[in-house]
């Protein structure tokens, strides 16, 4: 009988076309014997943050099913997920799933699942996205493929060659199976986050009414996050701001030190380590302050 192997690490990532819009998640599992197991899936209407969380949830489901007692590292390029599960969630739970401002925590349903699945054996680590890290780049490709309605080839056969502690057949574990959800036509970032052009508008108009309503709900969720960041005076990194806007971090840093996005003025505050920290201020409140 071949020796039982251990899960060494997970890489997780999420993607969303439009944010909100069609999204996908990807999870890559590395074992101590060098083999790899990949998972992924998609949803028709979601946000980038929810897909980042879904990827981590699937990783933790596999880890729990394995009954492994040795620690494993989970790498995510979402500081929202990493900070949320390791720092912010304690305060949210004490306040009855309310923020410091007394508002309901966004994505509470997924945070509760993550909290239930999390354990001391999981070492959460942040990895910078699009920095050449093999695991991060691979799960990014998986997530983006599902977000665009494709079904990428996933490396899974090697995971069945050797037993995982507590799991004799990964395919038999229904909670580990990935699902390909038929996605509606992808909506571009420009259509959702900036002023839409006529072609983007026609694509949105072609969607069923219930899908368009769901897009609006998800957009409102994104705007609420930005409003809370501005209201509380939080400083956020370039990667966190890029997640919020659903753009690459380079698209944030290339805009300069002071610019506007939707209802907010975005200002560069300072550099902290390898990250630039930004502040969001409501445009209407900035104008009101100038009038006083």
Phi, psi and omega per residue, in radians:
X1 nan 2.259 -3.122
X2 -1.136 2.642 -3.111
X3 -1.152 2.569 3.088
X4 -1.251 2.268 3.141
X5 -1.691 3.010 -3.119
X6 -2.133 2.642 2.986
X7 -1.343 2.209 -3.120
X8 -1.635 -0.812 -3.092
X9 -2.783 2.793 3.047
X10 -2.135 2.521 2.915
X11 -2.100 2.313 -3.095
X12 -2.278 2.601 3.105
X13 -2.760 2.718 3.089
X14 -2.311 2.755 3.122
X15 -2.553 2.682 3.130
X16 -2.606 2.275 3.132
X17 -1.607 1.710 -3.125
X18 1.996 -0.672 3.116
X19 0.768 1.269 0.231
X20 -1.500 2.815 3.137
X21 2.828 -2.880 3.079
X22 -1.095 2.373 -3.086
X23 -2.358 2.923 3.111
X24 -2.578 2.793 3.090
X25 -2.337 2.696 3.114
X26 -2.458 2.445 3.116
X27 -2.342 2.256 3.109
X28 -2.062 2.207 -3.093
X29 -1.915 2.227 3.093
X30 -1.907 2.302 -3.132
X31 -1.824 2.835 -3.089
X32 -1.159 -0.340 3.125
X33 -1.572 0.086 3.108
X34 1.619 -0.093 -3.139
X35 -1.417 2.888 -3.034
X36 -2.323 2.507 3.050
X37 -2.308 2.233 -3.064
X38 -2.013 2.512 3.085
X39 -2.348 2.729 3.093
X40 -2.964 2.874 3.122
X41 -2.994 3.131 -3.100
X42 -2.586 2.866 3.063
X43 -2.354 2.595 -3.063
X44 -1.246 -0.656 -3.140
X45 -2.396 2.054 -3.068
X46 -2.823 -2.949 3.071
X47 -2.241 2.891 3.138
X48 -1.077 -0.748 -3.121
X49 -1.101 -0.686 3.135
X50 -1.168 -0.601 3.094
X51 -1.243 -0.641 3.043
X52 -1.051 -0.739 -3.140
X53 -1.199 -0.692 -3.128
X54 -1.101 -0.673 3.111
X55 -1.087 -0.734 3.120
X56 -1.186 -0.659 3.115
X57 -1.051 -0.779 -3.132
X58 -1.136 -0.622 3.082
X59 -1.109 -0.781 -3.120
X60 -1.210 -0.551 3.062
X61 -1.093 -0.771 3.129
X62 -1.126 -0.719 -3.123
X63 -1.105 -0.727 3.117
X64 -1.151 -0.745 -3.127
X65 -1.119 -0.490 -3.129
X66 -1.273 -0.337 -3.084
X67 0.999 0.471 -3.131
X68 -1.241 2.386 3.114
X69 -1.746 -0.311 3.090
X70 -1.352 2.546 -3.115
X71 -1.191 2.712 3.064
X72 -2.404 2.658 -3.115
X73 -1.766 2.328 3.065
X74 -1.944 2.061 -3.138
X75 -1.764 2.254 3.070
X76 -2.334 2.544 3.072
X77 -1.692 0.222 3.106
X78 -1.835 1.911 3.074
X79 -1.192 -0.435 3.053
X80 -1.044 -0.808 -3.139
X81 -1.246 -0.826 -3.070
X82 -1.100 -0.844 -3.141
X83 -1.228 -0.620 -3.131
X84 -1.079 -0.799 -3.057
X85 -1.420 -0.435 -3.096
X86 -1.751 -0.314 -3.071
X87 -2.256 -1.113 -2.936
X88 -1.173 -0.539 -2.998
X89 -1.101 -0.510 3.132
X90 -1.094 -0.789 3.122
X91 -1.193 -0.682 3.117
X92 -1.033 -0.780 -3.098
X93 -1.166 -0.690 3.124
X94 -1.102 -0.570 -3.111
X95 -1.623 0.245 -3.137
X96 1.211 0.727 -3.132
X97 1.053 0.768 3.031
X98 -2.094 2.632 3.077
X99 -1.419 3.088 3.101
X100 -1.021 -0.533 -3.138
X101 -1.476 0.033 3.121
X102 1.466 0.167 3.131
X103 -1.612 2.738 3.122
X104 -1.145 2.423 3.111
X105 -1.195 2.250 3.104
X106 -1.245 2.557 3.139
X107 1.085 0.552 -3.099
X108 -1.001 -0.640 -3.115
X109 -1.031 -0.746 -3.128
X110 -1.355 -0.592 3.089
X111 -1.085 -0.661 3.139
X112 -1.172 -0.647 3.091
X113 -1.162 -0.798 3.112
X114 -1.033 -0.757 -3.121
X115 -1.099 -0.690 3.139
X116 -1.179 -0.655 -3.080
X117 -1.455 -0.393 -3.053
X118 -1.158 2.652 3.124
X119 -2.607 2.927 3.134
X120 -1.195 -0.283 3.133
X121 -1.388 -0.135 -3.126
X122 -1.724 2.107 3.110
X123 -1.747 1.866 -3.094
X124 -1.434 2.226 -3.136
X125 -2.335 2.477 3.078
X126 -1.602 2.356 3.054
X127 -2.190 2.340 -3.123
X128 -1.185 2.267 3.141
X129 -1.256 2.633 3.079
X130 0.977 0.675 -3.135
X131 -1.957 0.189 3.114
X132 1.620 0.034 3.098
X133 -1.226 2.173 -3.015
X134 -1.033 -0.820 -3.116
X135 -1.129 -0.759 3.135
X136 -1.145 -0.739 -3.128
X137 -1.127 -0.649 -3.112
X138 -1.196 -0.816 -3.119
X139 -1.238 -0.434 3.034
X140 -1.131 -0.739 3.120
X141 -1.132 -0.686 3.119
X142 -1.107 -0.831 -3.105
X143 -1.079 -0.763 -3.112
X144 -1.188 -0.595 3.107
X145 -1.114 -0.829 3.126
X146 -1.138 -0.622 3.125
X147 -1.120 -0.522 -3.132
X148 -1.597 0.108 3.074
X149 1.554 0.154 3.141
X150 -1.645 2.838 3.078
X151 -2.055 1.595 -3.073
X152 -1.213 2.667 3.053
X153 -1.253 2.185 -3.103
X154 -1.902 2.398 3.101
X155 -1.339 1.884 -3.106
X156 -2.370 -0.360 -3.068
X157 -1.092 -0.636 -3.100
X158 -1.139 -0.463 -3.115
X159 -1.230 -0.278 -3.122
X160 -1.680 -0.136 -3.087
X161 -1.288 -0.540 -3.125
X162 -2.262 2.553 -3.105
X163 -1.241 2.528 2.961
X164 -1.748 2.426 -3.078
X165 -0.914 2.062 3.085
X166 1.538 -0.133 -3.133
X167 -2.256 1.898 -3.118
X168 -1.433 -0.462 -3.121
X169 -2.603 1.871 -3.093
X170 -1.087 -0.587 -3.134
X171 -1.177 -0.420 -3.131
X172 -1.408 -0.262 3.135
X173 -1.499 1.785 -3.014
X174 -1.064 -0.554 -3.092
X175 -1.243 -0.211 -3.139
X176 -1.700 -0.224 -3.070
X177 -1.235 2.458 3.094
X178 -1.642 2.677 -3.141
X179 -2.169 2.388 3.032
X180 -1.669 1.963 -3.113
X181 -1.663 2.218 3.092
X182 -1.002 2.199 -3.067
X183 -1.797 2.578 3.051
X184 -1.325 2.892 -3.141
X185 -0.945 2.323 -3.071
X186 -1.148 2.413 3.072
X187 -1.734 2.312 -3.050
X188 -1.215 2.774 3.082
X189 -1.017 -0.686 -3.104
X190 -1.096 -0.671 -3.099
X191 -1.153 -0.571 -3.044
X192 -1.689 -0.583 -2.993
X193 -1.849 -0.251 3.107
X194 -2.260 -3.045 3.122
X195 -1.205 2.139 -3.063
X196 -1.278 2.558 3.019
X197 -1.581 3.118 -3.023
X198 -1.140 -0.659 -3.114
X199 -1.201 -0.696 3.117
X200 -1.158 -0.668 -3.136
X201 -1.127 -0.680 -3.133
X202 -1.166 -0.599 3.091
X203 -1.106 -0.754 3.120
X204 -1.137 -0.694 -3.129
X205 -1.127 -0.459 -3.127
X206 -1.315 -0.256 -3.124
X207 -1.320 2.648 3.066
X208 -1.044 2.673 -3.084
X209 -1.011 -0.738 -3.095
X210 -1.126 -0.535 3.101
X211 -1.237 -0.725 3.127
X212 -1.136 -0.641 3.088
X213 -1.138 -0.713 3.110
X214 -1.105 -0.655 3.089
X215 -1.066 -0.733 3.138
X216 -1.131 -0.715 3.111
X217 -1.067 -0.760 -3.135
X218 -1.203 -0.616 3.084
X219 -1.118 -0.748 3.112
X220 -1.053 -0.661 3.102
X221 -1.060 -0.771 3.114
X222 -1.092 -0.752 -3.129
X223 -1.170 -0.599 3.091
X224 -1.120 -0.681 3.105
X225 -1.076 -0.810 3.138
X226 -1.088 -0.695 3.139
X227 -1.130 -0.708 3.133
X228 -1.159 -0.695 3.103
X229 -1.053 -0.760 3.136
X230 -1.190 -0.765 -3.084
X231 -1.118 -0.696 -3.102
X232 -1.476 -0.165 -3.135
X233 1.294 0.402 3.140
X234 -1.181 2.512 2.967
X235 -1.710 2.337 -3.120
X236 -2.158 2.633 -3.093
X237 -1.383 2.960 3.122
X238 -1.053 -0.709 -3.125
X239 -1.194 -0.646 3.098
X240 -1.176 -0.715 3.108
X241 -1.147 -0.658 3.099
X242 -1.125 -0.684 3.075
X243 -1.063 -0.735 -3.116
X244 -1.119 -0.717 -3.100
X245 -1.531 -0.184 -3.082
X246 1.049 0.887 3.056
X247 -2.351 2.944 3.037
X248 -1.238 2.645 -3.127
X249 -1.026 -0.572 3.138
X250 -1.116 -0.507 3.110
X251 -1.225 -0.406 3.084
X252 -1.382 -0.900 -3.051
X253 -1.212 -0.411 -3.107
X254 -1.389 -0.126 -3.083
X255 -1.462 -0.125 -3.129
X256 1.761 -2.937 -3.034
X257 -1.631 -0.220 -3.034
X258 -2.682 1.978 -3.098
X259 -2.712 2.994 -3.091
X260 -1.981 2.574 3.060
X261 -2.487 2.033 -3.102
X262 0.900 -1.987 -3.068
X263 -1.663 0.163 -2.985
X264 -2.234 2.560 2.917
X265 -1.583 2.215 -3.121
X266 -1.872 2.142 -3.070
X267 -2.202 2.385 3.052
X268 -1.320 2.265 -3.093
X269 -1.781 -0.967 -3.126
X270 -2.917 2.963 3.033
X271 -1.739 2.364 3.119
X272 -2.272 1.809 -3.039
X273 1.183 -2.197 3.129
X274 -1.621 0.042 -3.058
X275 -1.953 2.567 2.973
X276 -1.663 2.334 3.126
X277 -1.753 2.428 -3.064
X278 -2.148 2.694 3.082
X279 -2.125 2.426 3.078
X280 -1.881 2.351 3.066
X281 -2.300 2.378 3.102
X282 -1.106 2.306 -3.123
X283 -1.071 -0.722 -3.113
X284 -1.167 -0.565 3.129
X285 -1.324 -0.593 3.067
X286 -1.109 -0.737 3.116
X287 -1.131 -0.674 3.137
X288 -1.143 -0.667 3.133
X289 -1.152 -0.623 3.139
X290 -1.198 -0.488 -3.101
X291 -1.375 -0.337 -3.072
X292 -1.323 nan nan
